[in-house]
Amino acid sequence: MTDITVKLDINGNPAVTCEPPQFNANRGNQTIKWKPGGSQKFTFSSLTGLPNPPFSSLAVASNEITVQDNDTDPALYVYTITVVADANGRTYSTLASREGDPVPSIKNR
């Protein structure tokens, strides 16, 4: 299982970031997991943009997101994560309002 760290900065643009921003996955079947970084205070709401197939079994829980990656070809997949901040109940995502801001992705090698 492989983890991607998700962080929330309500003043950031984008407010939600992933580390690493581009996750390098090996070809073949594996589980990818998104977890809150450090003492982040938010609830996961959704992950969108990953096609099925090669991604399947998407599970969104309040404290993690998991998906099965079974891509056998090299490809780049961009996705969006949305969270709800505990502090104010507002929704934030990895979508940026400025062109050129980093967009999280999975790159199958």
C-alpha positions as CSV (number, residue, x, y, z in Angstrom):
1,M,0.0,0.0,0.0
2,T,1.3,3.5,-0.9
3,D,0.3,6.7,0.9
4,I,-0.1,10.2,-0.5
5,T,-0.2,13.0,2.1
6,V,-3.0,15.5,1.9
7,K,-2.7,18.9,3.5
8,L,-5.2,21.8,3.9
9,D,-4.3,25.5,4.0
10,I,-7.6,27.5,3.8
11,N,-5.6,30.5,2.7
12,G,-3.6,28.6,0.0
13,N,-4.3,28.5,-3.7
14,P,-5.1,25.7,-4.1
15,A,-6.2,25.2,-0.5
16,V,-5.7,21.4,-0.7
17,T,-2.3,20.0,-1.7
18,C,-1.0,16.5,-2.1
19,E,2.6,15.2,-1.4
20,P,3.9,14.1,-3.7
21,P,2.0,16.3,-6.3
22,Q,2.8,13.7,-8.9
23,F,2.8,10.2,-7.6
24,N,4.9,7.7,-9.6
25,A,3.1,4.3,-9.6
26,N,4.5,1.0,-10.8
27,R,2.5,-0.7,-13.5
28,G,0.3,-3.4,-12.2
29,N,-2.1,-3.9,-9.4
30,Q,-1.6,-1.8,-6.2
31,T,-3.6,0.1,-3.6
32,I,-3.0,3.8,-3.3
33,K,-4.1,5.6,-0.1
34,W,-4.5,9.3,0.7
35,K,-4.1,10.3,4.3
36,P,-4.2,13.6,6.2
37,G,-0.8,15.1,6.8
38,G,0.3,15.8,10.4
39,S,-2.5,17.2,12.6
40,Q,-4.7,18.3,9.7
41,K,-8.3,18.9,10.7
42,F,-10.6,18.0,7.8
43,T,-12.8,15.3,6.5
44,F,-12.4,13.7,3.1
45,S,-15.3,14.4,0.8
46,S,-14.4,13.1,-2.6
47,L,-11.8,12.0,-5.2
48,T,-12.8,12.6,-8.8
49,G,-11.1,12.3,-12.2
50,L,-9.6,8.8,-12.1
51,P,-11.1,6.6,-14.8
52,N,-12.5,3.2,-14.1
53,P,-10.7,1.1,-15.4
54,P,-7.8,1.1,-14.7
55,F,-8.7,2.5,-11.2
56,S,-11.4,0.7,-9.2
57,S,-12.7,0.1,-5.7
58,L,-12.7,3.8,-4.8
59,A,-13.5,4.1,-1.1
60,V,-13.9,7.6,0.6
61,A,-13.9,7.6,4.4
62,S,-13.7,10.6,6.7
63,N,-10.0,9.9,7.4
64,E,-8.7,8.3,4.2
65,I,-9.3,7.6,0.5
66,T,-8.2,4.4,-1.2
67,V,-8.3,3.2,-4.8
68,Q,-7.0,0.1,-6.7
69,D,-4.7,1.0,-9.5
70,N,-4.4,-1.8,-12.1
71,D,-2.9,0.1,-15.0
72,T,-0.5,-1.9,-17.2
73,D,0.4,0.9,-19.6
74,P,2.4,4.1,-18.9
75,A,0.0,7.0,-18.5
76,L,-0.6,10.2,-16.5
77,Y,-3.9,10.7,-14.6
78,V,-5.0,14.0,-13.0
79,Y,-7.4,13.9,-10.1
80,T,-9.2,16.3,-7.7
81,I,-9.5,15.8,-3.9
82,T,-12.2,17.7,-2.0
83,V,-12.2,18.0,1.8
84,V,-14.4,19.7,4.4
85,A,-12.6,21.8,7.0
86,D,-13.4,21.0,10.6
87,A,-12.9,24.7,11.6
88,N,-15.5,26.3,9.4
89,G,-17.4,23.5,7.6
90,R,-16.4,24.9,4.2
91,T,-15.4,22.7,1.2
92,Y,-11.9,23.0,-0.3
93,S,-10.2,21.2,-3.1
94,T,-7.0,20.7,-5.1
95,L,-8.4,22.8,-7.9
96,A,-6.5,26.0,-8.2
97,S,-7.9,29.3,-9.4
98,R,-4.7,30.4,-11.2
99,E,-3.4,28.8,-14.4
100,G,-0.2,26.9,-13.9
101,D,-0.8,25.9,-10.2
102,P,0.2,22.3,-9.4
103,V,-2.4,19.7,-10.1
104,P,-2.1,16.3,-8.3
105,S,-1.6,13.3,-10.6
106,I,-0.7,9.7,-10.7
107,K,1.9,8.6,-13.3
108,N,2.1,5.0,-14.2
109,R,5.5,4.1,-15.3
